[in-house]
Amino acid sequence: MKCGLDYVHKESWQTAVNQMIANIKTGQINKAIPLWEKLRSDLAETADAVIIACTDLNVVTDKKREHLCIVDSSACLARAVVNMYLSLSDKKEGIPE
């Protein structure tokens, strides 16, 4: 436990993720969706939230999110970059040239 949060990892979850990624990369999204549905169900029984750190998985994870908080790390990074840029732009506008 760190910062009041538990890190939970199961090898079966990683295996499912690896299978989903392989299916997605070969264009077999229809095979990845049922894997995601089962994984999402398993995760919802164990976790309050999950972090998705692979952009390939967005193809299936955007379908249904009920009963599980999904944090998309690439979306978080994109928001942080835009916010940083905007804050730097605001500071630059206040400086006379």
C-alpha positions in Angstrom: 0.0 0.0 0.0 1.3 3.4 -1.0 -0.4 6.7 -0.4 -3.5 4.8 0.8 -3.7 2.8 -2.4 -3.3 -0.9 -3.0 -1.5 -2.1 -6.1 -3.1 -5.3 -7.4 -1.6 -7.4 -10.2 -2.7 -10.8 -11.3 -0.8 -12.8 -14.0 -4.1 -13.8 -15.5 -4.9 -10.1 -16.1 -1.6 -9.5 -17.8 -2.1 -12.6 -20.0 -5.6 -11.3 -21.1 -4.1 -7.8 -21.8 -1.3 -9.4 -23.9 -3.9 -11.4 -25.8 -6.0 -8.3 -26.4 -3.0 -6.3 -27.7 -2.0 -9.1 -30.0 -5.6 -9.4 -31.4 -5.9 -5.6 -31.8 -2.5 -5.3 -33.6 -3.5 -8.0 -36.1 -6.9 -6.3 -36.7 -8.9 -8.9 -34.8 -10.8 -6.4 -32.6 -13.8 -8.7 -32.5 -11.6 -11.3 -30.6 -10.3 -8.6 -28.2 -13.7 -7.3 -27.1 -14.9 -10.5 -25.3 -11.5 -10.7 -23.6 -11.9 -7.1 -22.4 -15.5 -7.8 -21.2 -14.3 -10.7 -19.1 -11.3 -8.8 -17.8 -13.4 -5.7 -17.0 -15.8 -7.9 -15.0 -12.9 -9.5 -13.1 -11.3 -6.1 -12.4 -14.6 -4.6 -11.2 -14.8 -7.4 -8.6 -11.4 -6.6 -7.3 -10.5 -2.9 -8.0 -12.2 0.5 -7.8 -10.0 1.9 -10.6 -7.5 0.7 -13.2 -4.9 2.5 -15.2 -4.7 1.7 -18.9 -1.1 2.4 -20.0 -1.4 1.1 -23.6 -3.0 3.2 -26.3 -3.8 0.0 -28.3 -6.4 -0.9 -25.6 -8.5 2.3 -26.2 -10.2 0.4 -29.1 -11.9 -1.9 -26.6 -11.9 0.0 -23.3 -14.0 2.9 -24.6 -16.9 0.6 -25.2 -18.2 0.2 -21.6 -17.0 1.7 -18.4 -19.8 1.1 -15.9 -18.8 -0.1 -12.4 -15.1 0.5 -13.0 -13.1 3.8 -13.1 -10.7 3.6 -16.0 -7.8 6.0 -16.1 -6.3 6.4 -19.5 -2.6 7.3 -18.9 -2.2 8.7 -22.5 -5.2 11.0 -22.0 -3.8 12.2 -18.7 -0.4 12.9 -20.2 -2.0 14.8 -23.1 -4.1 17.0 -20.7 -1.0 17.6 -18.5 1.0 18.7 -21.6 -1.7 21.1 -22.8 -2.2 22.5 -19.3 1.6 23.1 -19.0 1.7 24.7 -22.4 -1.2 27.0 -21.5 0.3 28.0 -18.2 3.6 28.8 -19.9 1.8 30.8 -22.6 -0.1 32.8 -19.9 3.2 33.6 -18.2 4.8 34.6 -21.5 2.0 36.9 -22.4 2.6 38.9 -19.2 6.3 39.6 -20.1 6.9 42.6 -22.3 9.2 42.0 -25.3 
